[in-house]
Amino acid sequence: MTYRFTAHVVCGLDDQGCCPTAGVAESDDHEAFSLLFMCDFGEPDAQEVSLGMDTHCLVTPDQGTAYGCVREVELDGDVLRVTLDPSSLDDLGLADPVVEALLRAPAADVARLREVLRRVLAYGRPDARPAVVGL
């Protein structure tokens, strides 16, 4: 069953010395459900390649983390639909491979999310890049 939530907070960060990060969250409370999409600054090094960390990463609440796990991202109107590799669910602490976020944030924040999310998901090895629709 698809996990659905309303994202009142969305962000796209790729400056100020942080790794490129795009995120959606129910609220700014640390207990709120969230999805954070991240990647490195530069090209992956040999160690990252050997560890399978040469691609995007997704972080969920409680620091559940998986690399290259996003299979498809679709933005249709104000709904962000993320389809995950089912083998990553335990690492992420999720029960279902489909998550939908109803975006209820300022338009400027959503525009920035789109921009940074496209960049994050295009990072790394080509075989781990998800299908992207409507971004």
C-alpha positions as CSV (number, residue, x, y, z in Angstrom):
1,M,0.0,0.0,0.0
2,T,1.3,3.5,-0.9
3,Y,2.5,5.6,2.0
4,R,1.0,9.1,1.7
5,F,1.7,12.2,3.6
6,T,1.4,16.0,3.3
7,A,4.7,17.9,3.0
8,H,4.4,21.3,4.5
9,V,8.2,21.8,4.3
10,V,10.2,21.3,1.1
11,C,13.8,22.3,0.3
12,G,16.5,22.2,-2.2
13,L,20.0,23.0,-0.9
14,D,23.2,23.0,-3.0
15,D,25.2,25.8,-1.5
16,Q,26.6,27.0,1.8
17,G,29.1,24.1,2.0
18,C,26.5,21.3,2.2
19,C,26.1,18.4,-0.1
20,P,23.3,18.8,-2.6
21,T,20.1,17.9,-0.7
22,A,16.4,17.9,-1.8
23,G,13.8,17.1,0.8
24,V,10.2,16.9,1.7
25,A,8.8,16.7,5.3
26,E,5.5,16.8,7.1
27,S,6.8,19.7,9.3
28,D,10.1,21.0,10.7
29,D,9.6,18.8,13.8
30,H,12.4,16.2,14.1
31,E,9.7,13.5,14.7
32,A,7.9,14.3,11.4
33,F,8.1,11.9,8.4
34,S,10.6,13.1,5.8
35,L,12.5,12.0,2.7
36,L,16.0,13.6,2.0
37,F,17.7,12.9,-1.3
38,M,21.4,13.6,-1.3
39,C,24.5,13.2,-3.4
40,D,28.2,14.1,-3.2
41,F,29.8,17.3,-4.6
42,G,32.3,15.8,-7.0
43,E,32.9,12.6,-9.0
44,P,32.8,9.4,-6.9
45,D,36.2,8.1,-5.8
46,A,37.4,4.5,-5.9
47,Q,36.3,3.8,-2.3
48,E,32.7,5.1,-3.0
49,V,32.6,3.0,-6.1
50,S,33.7,-0.1,-4.3
51,L,31.1,0.4,-1.5
52,G,28.2,1.1,-4.0
53,M,28.0,4.7,-2.7
54,D,28.7,6.2,-6.1
55,T,25.1,7.4,-6.6
56,H,22.3,9.3,-4.9
57,C,21.3,8.4,-1.4
58,L,17.9,8.6,0.3
59,V,17.6,9.2,4.1
60,T,14.4,8.6,6.0
61,P,13.5,9.4,9.6
62,D,15.7,7.7,12.2
63,Q,18.6,7.9,9.7
64,G,17.4,5.0,7.5
65,T,19.8,5.3,4.5
66,A,20.1,3.5,1.1
67,Y,22.2,4.3,-2.0
68,G,20.8,4.1,-5.5
69,C,17.4,3.0,-4.2
70,V,15.1,5.4,-6.1
71,R,13.7,3.7,-9.2
72,E,11.3,6.5,-10.3
73,V,10.3,10.0,-9.3
74,E,7.2,11.7,-10.7
75,L,5.9,15.2,-10.0
76,D,2.3,15.4,-11.2
77,G,0.8,18.7,-10.1
78,D,1.4,18.9,-6.4
79,V,2.0,15.2,-5.8
80,L,5.6,13.9,-5.6
81,R,5.5,10.1,-6.1
82,V,8.7,8.2,-5.3
83,T,9.1,4.5,-6.2
84,L,11.8,2.6,-4.4
85,D,13.7,-0.6,-5.0
86,P,11.9,-3.1,-2.7
87,S,15.3,-4.5,-1.5
88,S,16.0,-1.1,0.1
89,L,12.9,-1.0,2.4
90,D,14.5,-2.6,5.5
91,D,17.5,-0.2,5.3
92,L,15.1,2.8,5.0
93,G,12.7,1.5,7.7
94,L,9.8,1.6,5.3
95,A,7.1,-1.0,4.6
96,D,6.1,0.0,1.1
97,P,8.1,0.9,-2.1
98,V,5.8,3.8,-3.1
99,V,5.7,7.0,-1.2
100,E,3.6,10.0,-2.2
101,A,4.0,13.5,-0.8
102,L,1.2,16.1,-1.3
103,L,3.3,19.3,-1.6
104,R,1.8,22.1,0.5
105,A,4.7,24.5,0.5
106,P,5.5,27.9,-1.1
107,A,5.9,27.8,-4.9
108,A,9.5,29.1,-4.7
109,D,10.4,26.2,-2.3
110,V,8.8,23.7,-4.7
111,A,10.7,25.2,-7.7
112,R,14.0,24.9,-5.8
113,L,13.2,21.3,-4.8
114,R,12.7,20.5,-8.5
115,E,16.0,22.0,-9.5
116,V,18.1,20.3,-6.8
117,L,16.3,17.0,-7.0
118,R,17.0,16.7,-10.7
119,R,20.7,17.3,-10.0
120,V,20.8,14.8,-7.1
121,L,19.1,12.0,-9.1
122,A,21.4,12.5,-12.0
123,Y,24.5,12.0,-9.9
124,G,26.7,8.9,-10.2
125,R,26.7,5.7,-12.1
126,P,24.1,5.6,-14.9
127,D,22.6,2.3,-14.0
128,A,21.4,3.7,-10.7
129,R,19.7,6.8,-12.0
130,P,16.0,6.7,-11.6
131,A,13.4,7.5,-14.2
132,V,12.3,11.1,-13.7
133,V,8.9,12.3,-14.9
134,G,7.6,15.9,-14.7
135,L,10.5,17.4,-12.8
